[in-house]
Structure formats: structure tokens, C-alpha cells
């Protein structure tokens, strides 16, 4: 089960807004971005 944290970000779809998340992870301890997963942990088609 995926859950957002300081190093995990869930995105429903790829948008230009994802650049902010990438920069935030690059400026901290790093992290992983999972695309295609709702914040409430439902997979999208």
C-alpha cells in the first residue's frame, strides 16, 4: 500500500506541476514519485 510521506509523492497523472515536486526532492533527501495513483490510493486507468 502506498502512502505519501516526505520522500513519497503520489500523482494521479503527469502534469507540469510535477516539476515542483522534483525540485523539492532534489533540494532535500530525495524521494520517489508514483504517477497513476490517487492520493487515496486508487489506481487510475
Backbone bond lengths (Angstrom), bond angles and torsions (degrees), N, CA, C in turn:
res aa  C-N    CA-C-N  psi(-1)  N-CA   C-N-CA  omega(-1)  CA-C   N-CA-C  phi
1 X - - - 1.446 - - 1.527 108.00 -
2 X 1.313 116.92 131.82 1.460 121.91 178.79 1.517 110.37 -90.36
3 X 1.308 115.02 142.16 1.455 120.88 176.02 1.524 107.33 -142.73
4 X 1.334 116.95 135.88 1.451 120.05 178.81 1.524 110.92 -67.34
5 X 1.325 115.21 145.78 1.462 121.77 177.49 1.525 107.36 -151.68
6 X 1.315 116.52 -167.76 1.459 119.19 179.88 1.520 111.89 -69.93
7 X 1.324 118.10 -15.78 1.463 121.15 179.56 1.525 113.57 -122.12
8 X 1.328 117.94 6.82 1.465 122.32 178.15 1.523 108.64 -132.20
9 X 1.332 115.76 127.80 1.464 121.69 178.31 1.516 108.32 -126.18
10 X 1.326 117.28 131.56 1.458 123.04 178.49 1.525 109.06 -104.86
11 X 1.312 116.30 130.04 1.464 122.20 179.36 1.519 108.62 -125.81
12 X 1.318 115.87 135.81 1.458 120.87 179.09 1.523 110.97 -69.52
13 X 1.356 116.20 -38.56 1.456 120.71 179.74 1.522 109.52 -153.44
14 X 1.305 116.07 163.98 1.460 121.00 179.37 1.527 109.02 -77.85
15 X 1.326 116.61 125.43 1.462 122.50 174.89 1.528 108.34 -137.94
16 X 1.317 116.87 170.56 1.463 120.34 178.24 1.523 111.61 -63.43
17 X 1.315 117.67 -22.98 1.464 122.54 179.49 1.534 111.88 -62.47
18 X 1.309 117.19 -20.93 1.469 121.14 -177.99 1.531 111.17 -63.87
19 X 1.321 117.02 -23.23 1.467 121.09 179.32 1.526 111.22 -59.39
20 X 1.318 117.39 -37.06 1.467 121.39 178.18 1.531 110.91 -63.16
21 X 1.309 116.66 -39.71 1.464 120.61 178.93 1.523 110.92 -67.19
22 X 1.327 116.42 -42.01 1.462 120.40 178.63 1.520 110.21 -61.18
23 X 1.315 117.78 -44.78 1.464 121.39 178.77 1.522 111.68 -64.69
24 X 1.312 117.00 -39.40 1.464 119.85 178.97 1.526 110.85 -63.64
25 X 1.333 117.16 -43.34 1.458 120.24 177.74 1.528 110.75 -65.57
26 X 1.322 117.30 -37.78 1.465 120.88 -179.62 1.525 111.30 -65.95
27 X 1.324 117.02 -28.94 1.463 121.33 -178.57 1.524 113.34 -91.17
28 X 1.332 117.70 1.25 1.466 120.67 179.46 1.531 109.22 -126.79
29 X 1.319 116.55 -133.82 1.471 121.52 -176.68 1.520 113.08 -90.32
30 X 1.322 117.70 9.22 1.467 120.34 -177.07 1.520 110.26 84.48
31 X 1.312 116.10 -175.35 1.452 119.53 179.42 1.512 111.54 168.75
32 X 1.312 115.28 -175.56 1.455 122.46 -179.76 1.518 108.94 -126.01
33 X 1.335 114.95 141.64 1.451 121.93 176.90 1.521 107.21 -116.83
34 X 1.318 116.45 124.54 1.455 121.85 177.97 1.520 107.93 -107.73
35 X 1.329 116.37 119.95 1.461 121.97 -179.54 1.517 108.47 -101.32
36 X 1.335 115.83 136.43 1.460 121.09 179.75 1.509 112.71 102.44
37 X 1.333 116.62 13.01 1.465 120.87 179.78 1.530 108.35 -127.61
38 X 1.318 116.08 126.85 1.464 121.86 176.62 1.522 109.28 -68.14
39 X 1.334 116.79 155.99 1.456 120.38 176.04 1.528 112.20 -59.63
40 X 1.327 116.45 -27.15 1.471 119.24 178.76 1.531 110.72 -92.58
41 X 1.331 117.15 19.29 1.459 126.40 171.42 1.535 112.70 65.82
42 X 1.308 116.87 40.68 1.457 121.09 170.11 1.517 108.27 -105.96
43 X 1.335 117.57 130.48 1.462 121.35 178.20 1.506 108.54 -71.15
44 X 1.332 117.21 143.50 1.459 120.98 177.22 1.512 109.28 -106.33
45 X 1.327 116.14 152.88 1.482 121.38 179.72 1.497 110.77 -90.17
